[in-house]
Amino acid sequence: MSKRPEANATTQVLAIYEISKALNSCTDLAKNLRATLEILASYLHMQRGMVALTQDDGALQTVSAHGLSRQEKDRGRYLKGEGIIGRVLKTGLPMVIPDVADEPLFLNRTQSRDLGDGCAIAFICVPIKMGRETIGVLSVDRETDASQRSTRFEQDVRFLKMVTILIGHAVKQSRVIAAERAALLSEKQRLETALKGRYSIDNVIGHGKRMQEVFAEVHKVAPGRATVLLRGESGTGKEMIARAIHYLSPRKDKPFVRVNCAALTETLLESELFGHEKGAFTGASQERKGRFESAHGGTLFLDEIGEISPAFQTKLLRVLQEREFERVGGNKSIRVDVRLICATNRDLEAAVTDGVFREDLYYRINVVAIFLPPLRERHEDIPFLVEHCLDKFNRENGRSVRMAPEAMRTLLQCNWTGNVRELENCVERSATMTQGDVIELPDLSCQQGKCFSGVLQEGWAAKGGTLHPLSRMDTRPGVSAAGGAHNPPPAGSERERLIWALEQCGWVQAKAARLLNLTPRQVGYALKKHAIPLRRL
């Protein structure tokens, strides 16, 4: 008789070991509890087992079961004090029912037991505690007989109490992990919201991925002193991005000075940037500070820097290297603390290769480059830009004009070779000319052929097609700038169609652009993209 308790003790130790491994095998609590019940079924020879845990409303819900179907498990829900399981939750004390058929408190809520087959079913129910709080109930049942002594139930209750201690720790750990995960997700969402707000730049609209990447780069580069080169097509908002960099930098309280290098001749540009002494040239009646001096401590924005002459590039290079210069007609060196932001829509790499732009100046200004995408590559921003333009128009004119859905869909399909500037022009013209408060499809300037995209679209429509950028050109018949007919372009790659157009026009880019219904700038970008030399050898 003494051998059986030793065997039982050994079995229980092995069972506890297996259960502890199962409860720590992964972070899926339901899976771990299911494995635990399977181990109990193996060691205790039980028919059914359930683990029910308290929910937010205080009720018990079966979260894992053995020997029950999904429907039976889902029915296992108990209120506090309801039935055997509810009473164990309320009192925090274990209960043993030798035969559930003789117990009126047994509800058989899951309907998984046949209480009328004459077999005695013992039911053992033990509370699961976390500290002093009862958080759930472990219940098992198995067939028994009247000859079985209560001492066996006492051994089972002691064993199940040890199991519930392990389950309680596992539930606590699972809830801690779930709370930490929820906190991390909440913090992640908060940070993402905060970063969206942080990366949103005043007066610059860009909700799409491309512009959000630009905004992120702006926030990274703004606090430093590095020279920034803004690149992109005309009308993409380079000056607004330059202002954003300035106002997000420590120099925001100092001047932001802008100079359009393409609008001035070489002589005037030198005087404009460096200033001049009195009598330096005819008309210099007094001393004048240049833009470099005016921007001292702040930011100097040189727009269209790719247009300056090679001679002036040499003078500008010295200023960027030494941060000092002399006024025109003067011999006194002036030192300045200026952050430089440059912008261009030209292909500076090609200009360096052709010898029209100094390589050393290129490396001096191209410290941090930010590329602004054209509007045709961020169509998701068009509705927001249109809304902004209409809000501005309505404020200035005391009107309440809005865009019809059909008109908005048409704007989304346009190519917008002039980018945001062209879109603003189109919206303002359409809002001005519309008779009512809604811009309908016939009111759009591009539908009437009065904007650049509209002219191109109308030209393609006359040939039975629609406008596409060069990257999506289709094989369509072309007409030369002189009005002469050409053979249709070959049905080949984009590079072959581009070479075909250039050959038709004697390798004159402007004529090839008109033949393809594109802008010369687009053709220039395509030449660089496909590494096509400027002249056919």
FIDRENVEX-699013 format. One line per field, with one value per residue (C-alpha): x, y, z. Coordinates in pm, whole numbers. Example, Ala and Ser with C-alpha at 12.3 -4.5 7.8 and 13.67 -1.06 7.14 Angstrom:
! FIDRENVEX-699013
x = c(1230 1367)
y = c(-450 -106)
z = c(780 714)
//
This chain:
! FIDRENVEX-699013
x = c(0 292 404 95 148 511 400 132 386 625 346 242 599 629 290 385 710 529 262 522 690 356 254 582 612 480 288 -45 -225 -517 -276 -73 -387 -507 -175 -206 -552 -422 -147 -407 -620 -322 -216 -559 -754 -1019 -1293 -1334 -1151 -1211 -1031 -1267 -1132 -1307 -1391 -1429 -1796 -1705 -1850 -1657 -1597 -1438 -1118 -978 -1126 -1049 -1315 -1559 -1660 -1633 -2006 -1997 -1699 -1872 -2173 -1948 -2026 -2113 -2205 -2047 -2222 -2402 -2375 -2073 -1821 -1979 -1980 -1611 -1538 -1737 -1600 -1247 -1267 -1246 -1548 -1575 -1896 -1872 -2170 -2297 -2633 -2714 -2606 -2880 -2621 -2456 -2592 -2437 -2425 -2205 -2448 -2148 -2247 -2522 -2644 -2899 -2675 -2627 -2252 -2134 -1935 -1716 -1661 -1361 -1353 -1052 -1014 -735 -591 -360 -252 -568 -796 -979 -945 -1076 -1169 -1012 -1263 -1218 -1452 -1423 -1625 -1603 -1774 -1914 -1622 -1376 -1268 -1269 -895 -839 -1033 -822 -507 -656 -753 -400 -252 -493 -417 -50 -159 -377 -83 112 -190 -233 127 84 -235 -65 233 1 -196 123 248 -90 -94 262 179 -132 74 340 78 -85 251 335 6 65 415 299 29 280 532 266 191 559 640 346 494 292 182 315 51 167 -28 115 413 650 593 600 947 1045 907 1104 1423 1346 1313 1639 1840 1685 1870 2215 2431 2487 2420 2102 2032 1663 1601 1287 1084 959 647 704 744 1120 1104 839 1054 1351 1145 1038 1402 1480 1188 1255 1621 1788 1818 1440 1461 1722 1658 1554 1681 1585 1764 1652 1979 1807 1641 1965 2260 2606 2697 2372 2386 2732 2617 2297 2477 2793 2683 2886 3077 2984 3112 3193 3010 2787 2476 2632 2557 2582 2713 2481 2482 2450 2221 2499 2534 2157 2129 2402 2305 2018 1958 2030 1820 1972 1697 1784 2151 2208 2159 2459 2747 3079 3259 3032 3051 3420 3338 3057 3279 3528 3253 3116 3462 3588 3258 3406 3389 3451 3186 3198 3451 3581 3890 3778 3695 3361 3292 2938 2762 2506 2341 2302 2005 2017 1753 1754 1544 1842 2038 2356 2536 2488 2593 2913 2978 2925 3157 2897 2889 3196 3248 3396 3097 2863 3020 3014 2638 2534 2600 2244 2011 1634 1432 1080 853 645 271 204 381 169 -187 -315 -230 -434 -769 -601 -426 -752 -929 -650 -667 -1045 -1027 -779 -991 -1308 -1140 -1002 -1322 -1594 -1735 -1807 -1699 -1644 -1537 -1784 -1682 -1670 -1444 -1217 -1181 -1076 -813 -677 -625 -435 -60 21 346 357 308 146 180 -21 -284 -329 -363 -621 -831 -827 -923 -1203 -1335 -1328 -1512 -1778 -2123 -2241 -2084 -1991 -1717 -1863 -1672 -1738 -1607 -1257 -987 -817 -1143 -1159 -795 -696 -419 -99 -212 -544 -375 -172 -471 -680 -405 -396 -775 -788 -584 -807 -585 -511 -210 57 396 698 733 392 407 207 253 54 93 296 299 612 637 648 322 466 342 571 549 399 650 779 608 918 1060 1039 1404 1340 1039 1244 1528 1271 1129 1476 1571 1249 1333 1703 1794 1640 1499 1235 1089 1100 914 641 621 566 340 583 783 1152 1230 1060 1258 1576 1502 1432 1762 1949 1741 1824 2181 2115 2387 2273 2393 2374 2719)
y = c(0 234 222 395 732 737 668 937 1186 1109 1145 1480 1613 1513 1668 1996 2003 1949 2207 2472 2417 2439 2763 2931 2791 3102 3427 3282 3224 3026 2790 2739 2669 2419 2235 2240 2079 1810 1728 1711 1480 1251 1242 1261 1061 1334 1348 1723 2028 2402 2721 3016 3368 3685 3939 4317 4283 4056 3738 3416 3304 2975 3064 2715 2364 1996 1747 2020 2137 2503 2554 2388 2600 2921 2835 2820 3163 3216 3507 3552 3315 3127 2747 2562 2759 3095 3004 2909 3247 3423 3234 3167 2814 2482 2255 1882 1720 1335 1300 1602 1427 1462 1828 2090 2370 2201 2381 2177 2508 2366 2074 1847 1585 1325 1318 1041 757 617 690 894 1201 1369 1745 1925 2302 2506 2889 3057 3342 3634 3747 3755 3818 3528 3578 3246 2886 2555 2271 1904 1608 1234 920 767 511 499 296 579 743 1114 1099 1065 1388 1561 1458 1587 1919 1969 1888 2119 2400 2378 2387 2694 2874 2820 2926 3239 3342 3273 3484 3767 3758 3748 4049 4243 4169 4265 4591 4675 4594 4813 5093 5057 5062 5367 5539 5443 5590 5904 5946 5887 6151 6387 6328 6386 6716 6786 6706 6908 7239 7557 7674 7355 7095 6736 6447 6180 5957 6147 6483 6334 6205 6557 6702 6447 6548 6915 6852 6659 6921 7236 7244 7226 7467 7257 7405 7266 7216 7197 7019 6974 7108 7463 7518 7239 7477 7502 7851 7745 7451 7689 7914 7612 7510 7863 7894 7549 7634 7826 8117 8169 8508 8631 8745 8517 8677 8553 8620 8495 8441 8399 8742 8943 8990 8898 9259 9328 8995 9070 9407 9255 8983 9160 9524 9816 10118 10473 10561 10200 10247 10494 10545 10418 10738 10581 10279 9977 9654 9332 9039 8846 9125 9160 8790 8796 8551 8420 8235 8330 8154 8152 8047 7920 7892 7681 7989 8193 8247 8059 8384 8461 8099 8158 8462 8282 7981 8196 8343 7998 7871 8166 8321 8662 8899 9254 9491 9599 9885 9815 9644 9571 9209 9152 8831 8701 8416 8299 7966 7902 7730 7689 7574 7471 7290 7217 6896 7014 6684 6725 7089 6987 6725 6986 7231 7503 7460 7437 7100 7244 7478 7186 6992 7305 7360 6994 6911 6802 6757 6745 6640 6779 6546 6687 6711 6429 6192 6288 6305 6223 6583 6744 6751 6921 7172 7249 7301 7532 7734 7766 7872 8142 8255 8265 8470 8724 8756 8703 8399 8036 7847 7473 7200 6947 6579 6533 6837 6708 6373 6555 6754 6429 6301 6606 6592 6929 6998 7332 7156 7337 7678 7561 7398 7720 7915 7671 7669 8048 8101 7846 7995 8344 8252 8021 8175 7986 7857 7517 7464 7208 7008 7256 7542 7399 7586 7265 7144 7464 7431 7753 7607 7435 7088 7155 7256 6936 6726 6888 6820 6453 6430 6559 6253 6016 5984 6135 6311 6099 6192 6063 5769 5646 5748 5538 5497 5776 5964 6283 6616 6827 7184 7303 7129 6849 6499 6233 5860 5721 5650 5295 5055 5012 5130 5485 5538 5431 5664 5951 5888 5862 6205 6362 6215 6346 6696 6701 6648 6979 6915 7190 7054 6698 6813 6972 6659 6446 6706 6738 7021 7070 7008 6670 6579 6692 6470 6178 6231 6209 5914 5707 5841 5972 6215 6564 6527 6218 6113)
z = c(0 53 -309 -451 -275 -392 -747 -720 -585 -869 -1124 -978 -987 -1352 -1427 -1256 -1454 -1784 -1697 -1604 -1942 -2123 -1949 -2049 -2400 -2578 -2524 -2640 -2309 -2456 -2632 -2313 -2109 -2367 -2341 -1962 -1974 -2208 -1957 -1678 -1890 -1933 -1567 -1395 -1653 -1661 -1924 -1943 -1815 -1833 -1741 -1700 -1637 -1525 -1791 -1776 -1674 -1379 -1533 -1591 -1948 -2050 -2235 -2281 -2257 -2310 -2411 -2518 -2863 -2961 -2914 -2570 -2468 -2579 -2361 -2056 -1914 -1546 -1324 -983 -741 -1019 -999 -867 -1074 -987 -615 -623 -782 -512 -211 -337 -198 -385 -416 -489 -613 -602 -840 -1034 -1098 -726 -697 -764 -793 -1090 -1398 -1681 -1868 -2144 -2200 -2251 -1990 -2005 -1645 -1701 -1821 -1470 -1454 -1156 -1267 -1005 -1046 -891 -903 -776 -778 -973 -772 -840 -499 -288 -583 -746 -1122 -1253 -1195 -1300 -1317 -1412 -1408 -1456 -1407 -1059 -842 -492 -359 -427 -104 -33 38 -336 -394 -130 -316 -644 -485 -345 -683 -869 -622 -726 -1090 -1032 -872 -1194 -1402 -1189 -1253 -1625 -1640 -1454 -1689 -1990 -1866 -1796 -2148 -2296 -2097 -2204 -2565 -2552 -2396 -2667 -2943 -2786 -2759 -3117 -3236 -3030 -3167 -3523 -3476 -3318 -3596 -3859 -3696 -3658 -4017 -4148 -4261 -4260 -4604 -4766 -4849 -4878 -4730 -4958 -4889 -5122 -4957 -4608 -4691 -4802 -4478 -4277 -4459 -4394 -4021 -4019 -4204 -4056 -3719 -3878 -4078 -4389 -4731 -4885 -5255 -5345 -5674 -5874 -6161 -6173 -5965 -5713 -5417 -5369 -5219 -4967 -4860 -4827 -4600 -4398 -4345 -4228 -3987 -3839 -3779 -3492 -3739 -3756 -3583 -3831 -4191 -4476 -4795 -5142 -5471 -5812 -5996 -6333 -6317 -6303 -6533 -6412 -6324 -6144 -5963 -5827 -5697 -5561 -5367 -5255 -5250 -5384 -5266 -5351 -5700 -5787 -6118 -6291 -6083 -5759 -5572 -5229 -5048 -5059 -4864 -5057 -4988 -4813 -4558 -4525 -4449 -4180 -3906 -4116 -4442 -4803 -5065 -5414 -5654 -6005 -5916 -6225 -6443 -6321 -6561 -6532 -6448 -6157 -6039 -5959 -5745 -5566 -5495 -5303 -5090 -5006 -4914 -4714 -4603 -4686 -4984 -5097 -5220 -5581 -5596 -5247 -5104 -4750 -4674 -4507 -4316 -4284 -4106 -4359 -4421 -4791 -4953 -5329 -5573 -5936 -6190 -6411 -6441 -6270 -6330 -6705 -6678 -6501 -6769 -7043 -6867 -6812 -6434 -6214 -6055 -5735 -5696 -5754 -5465 -5249 -5284 -5309 -4943 -4864 -5161 -5127 -5431 -5464 -5660 -5947 -5897 -6145 -5905 -5603 -5730 -5381 -5281 -5559 -5368 -5072 -5299 -5480 -5146 -5032 -5354 -5330 -4964 -5055 -5350 -5139 -4865 -5111 -5315 -5056 -5236 -5149 -5460 -5441 -5684 -5825 -5794 -6173 -6206 -5930 -6105 -6421 -6228 -6091 -6446 -6574 -6626 -6461 -6639 -6457 -6123 -5828 -5993 -6292 -6071 -5872 -6195 -6332 -6014 -5978 -6342 -6321 -5995 -6144 -6461 -6312 -6282 -5973 -5656 -5799 -6055 -6293 -6552 -6841 -6622 -6591 -6777 -6882 -7036 -7241 -7353 -7169 -6956 -7065 -6964 -7130 -7456 -7460 -7360 -7631 -7885 -7800 -7788 -8145 -8237 -8041 -7732 -7394 -7255 -7092 -6950 -7134 -6896 -7018 -7385 -7621 -7992 -8150 -8479 -8453 -8632 -8655 -8531 -8889 -8963 -9172 -9112 -8975 -8973 -8653 -8373 -8349 -8115 -7905 -7575 -7442 -7539 -7898 -7929 -7789 -8037 -8316 -8228 -8210 -8546 -8700 -8573 -8655 -8288 -8185 -7838 -7849 -8174 -8042 -7732 -7943 -8157 -7845 -7684 -7394 -7245 -7330 -6963 -6973 -7282 -7108 -6808 -7041 -7225 -6896 -6776 -7086 -7123 -7475 -7595 -7687 -8045 -8258 -8368)
//
